[in-house]
Amino acid sequence: MREILGDYEPRGRTIQGVGKFIAFGLDDPFHITTVTGLTLYGVGKLMESRSVYGLRRAKVDIALSMMELRNVVRELTSLKVS
């Protein structure tokens, strides 16, 4: 049942965020923080690729696509032709 439902978001997103912060936010190029941050980011990407894409994520993706489509239509209808 868990494989069918899946997760709401891919696993590893938090680890990726922490890795990005450590690698780029601490601004310590070519030192241990950069290597550690990029390693954590890579682990997060690996976890994300192994997460289950199920009904929950499909529902969230469809809702986001519909919201973006509504925004585009709203922008197009609000444009004035001169």
PAZAPA-4460 file (N, C-alpha, C; in steps of 0.05 Angstrom, whole numbers, plus 32768, in hexadecimal, padded with zeros to 4 digits):
% residues 82
    n_x    n_y    n_z   ca_x   ca_y   ca_z    c_x    c_y    c_z   seq   type   mol
   8011   7FE8   8000   8000   8000   8000   8011   8019   8000     1      M     A
   8028   8018   800E   8039   8030   8010   8045   8036   7FF4     2      R     A
   804B   8022   7FE4   8056   8026   7FC9   8041   8034   7FB7     3      E     A
   8028   802E   7FBC   8013   803A   7FAB   800E   8057   7FB3     4      I     A
   800D   805C   7FCD   8008   8078   7FD6   8021   8089   7FD3     5      L     A
   8038   807F   7FD9   8051   808E   7FD7   8053   80A4   7FED     6      G     A
   8065   80B7   7FE8   8069   80CC   7FFB   805E   80E6   7FF0     7      D     A
   805B   80FA   8001   8051   8115   7FF8   8067   8123   7FE9     8      Y     A
   8080   8120   7FF2   8096   812C   7FE4   80AD   8118   7FE4     9      E     A
   80C0   811C   7FD1   80D6   8109   7FD0   80E7   8109   7FE9    10      P     A
   80F1   80F2   7FF1   8102   80F1   8008   811D   80FF   8002    11      R     A
   812A   8109   8016   8144   8114   8012   8145   8132   800D    12      G     A
   812E   813F   800C   812D   815C   8006   813A   816B   801D    13      R     A
   8135   8163   8036   8140   8171   804D   815F   816E   804D    14      T     A
   8168   8156   8048   8185   8151   8047   8192   8161   8031    15      I     A
   8185   8164   801A   818F   8174   8004   8191   8192   800D    16      Q     A
   817D   819B   801B   817E   81B7   8024   8194   81BC   8038    17      G     A
   8198   81A9   804A   81AE   81AC   805D   81C9   81AB   804F    18      V     A
   81CB   8199   803C   81E4   8197   802C   81EA   81B0   801D    19      G     A
   81D6   81BC   8010   81DA   81D5   8002   81E2   81EB   8015    20      K     A
   81D6   81EC   802C   81DD   8201   803F   81FA   81FE   8048    21      F     A
   8202   81E6   804F   821D   81E2   8058   8231   81E8   8042    22      I     A
   822B   81DF   802A   823F   81E2   8014   8241   81FF   800B    23      A     A
   822A   820C   8007   822A   8226   7FFB   8225   823D   800F    24      F     A
   8217   8238   8024   8210   824D   8037   8226   8254   804A    25      G     A
   8237   8241   8050   824C   8246   8063   8264   8253   8055    26      L     A
   8264   8253   803A   8278   8262   802A   8294   825C   8033    27      D     A
   829B   8242   8032   82B6   8239   8039   82C0   8227   8023    28      D     A
   82C8   8233   800C   82CF   8223   7FF4   82E7   8211   7FF9    29      P     A
   82E4   81F9   7FEE   82FA   81E5   7FED   8303   81DC   8009    30      F     A
   82F0   81DC   801C   82F6   81D2   8037   82E3   81BC   803E    31      H     A
   82E4   81B3   8056   82D4   819C   805E   82B6   81A2   805D    32      I     A
   82AE   81BB   8062   8291   81C1   8061   8286   81BE   8045    33      T     A
   8295   81C5   8031   828C   81C2   8015   8289   81A5   800E    34      T     A
   829D   8195   8015   829C   8178   800F   8285   816B   801F    35      V     A
   8281   8172   8038   826C   8167   8048   8251   816F   803D    36      T     A
   824D   8188   8036   8234   8191   802B   822D   8184   8011    37      G     A
   8240   8182   7FFF   823B   8175   7FE5   8235   8157   7FE9    38      L     A
   8242   814A   7FFC   823D   812E   8002   8220   812B   800C    39      T     A
   8218   813C   801E   81FC   813B   8028   81E8   8140   8012    40      L     A
   81EE   8153   8001   81DC   8158   7FEA   81DA   8140   7FD8    41      Y     A
   81F1   8133   7FD3   81F0   811B   7FC2   81E0   8104   7FCF    42      G     A
   81E3   8101   7FE9   81D3   80EC   7FF7   81B5   80F3   7FF5    43      V     A
   81AE   810C   7FF8   8192   8115   7FF5   8188   810F   7FD9    44      G     A
   8198   8114   7FC4   818F   810F   7FA9   818B   80F1   7FA4    45      K     A
   819D   80E1   7FB0   819A   80C4   7FAE   8180   80BB   7FBB    46      L     A
   817A   80C5   7FD3   8162   80BE   7FE1   8149   80C7   7FD1    47      M     A
   814B   80DF   7FC4   8135   80E9   7FB4   812F   80D7   7F9C    48      E     A
   8144   80CD   7F90   8140   80BC   7F78   8134   80A1   7F80    49      S     A
   8137   8099   7F99   812C   807F   7FA2   8111   8082   7FAF    50      R     A
   8106   809A   7FB1   80EC   809D   7FBE   80D6   8094   7FAB    51      S     A
   80C0   808B   7FB7   80AA   8080   7FA8   8098   8096   7F9D    52      V     A
   8093   8096   7F83   8080   80A9   7F77   8065   809B   7F77    53      Y     A
   8054   80A3   7F89   803A   8096   7F8B   8023   80A9   7F86    54      G     A
   800C   80A1   7F8F   7FF4   80B1   7F8B   7FF5   80CC   7F99    55      L     A
   8001   80CD   7FB1   8003   80E6   7FC0   8013   80FB   7FB0    56      R     A
   802A   80F4   7FA7   803B   8107   7F98   802E   810E   7F7E    57      R     A
   8021   80FB   7F71   8013   8101   7F58   7FFD   8115   7F5D    58      A     A
   7FEE   8112   7F73   7FD9   8125   7F79   7FE4   8141   7F7E    59      K     A
   7FFA   8143   7F8C   8007   815C   7F92   8012   8169   7F78    60      V     A
   801E   8159   7F67   8028   8163   7F4D   8012   816D   7F3B    61      D     A
   7FFC   815E   7F3A   7FE5   8167   7F2A   7FD9   8181   7F35    62      I     A
   7FD7   8183   7F4F   7FCD   819C   7F5B   7FDF   81B4   7F55    63      A     A
   7FF9   81B0   7F57   800C   81C5   7F50   800A   81CD   7F33    64      L     A
   8008   81B9   7F21   8005   81BF   7F05   7FEC   81CF   7EFF    65      S     A
   7FD6   81C7   7F0C   7FBD   81D5   7F07   7FBF   81F2   7F12    66      M     A
   7FCC   81F6   7F28   7FCF   8211   7F33   7FE0   8222   7F20    67      M     A
   7FF6   8217   7F15   8006   8225   7F02   7FF7   822C   7EE9    68      E     A
   7FE7   8219   7EDF   7FD6   821E   7EC8   7FC2   8235   7ECD    69      L     A
   7FB6   8235   7EE4   7FA3   824B   7EEA   7FB1   8266   7EEB    70      R     A
   7FC9   8266   7EF6   7FD8   827F   7EF7   7FE0   8289   7EDB    71      N     A
   7FE7   8277   7EC9   7FEE   827E   7EAE   7FD5   8289   7EA0    72      V     A
   7FBF   827B   7EA3   7FA6   8285   7E96   7F9E   82A0   7EA1    73      V     A
   7FA0   82A4   7EBB   7F9A   82BD   7EC8   7FAB   82D4   7EBD    74      R     A
   7FC5   82CE   7EB9   7FD8   82E2   7EAE   7FD1   82E8   7E91    75      E     A
   7FCA   82D4   7E82   7FC3   82D8   7E66   7FAA   82E8   7E63    76      L     A
   7F96   82E3   7E74   7F7D   82F2   7E72   7F80   830E   7E7B    77      T     A
   7F94   8314   7E8C   7F97   832E   7E97   7FA7   8340   7E84    78      S     A
   7FB5   8334   7E70   7FC4   8344   7E5D   7FB2   8354   7E4B    79      L     A
   7FB9   836D   7E47   7FA9   837F   7E36   7FB6   8381   7E1B    80      K     A
   7FA7   837D   7E06   7FB2   837F   7DEB   7FAF   839C   7DE2    81      V     A
   7FC6   83A7   7DD9   7FC5   83C4   7DD1   7FC4   83C7   7DB4    82      S     A
***
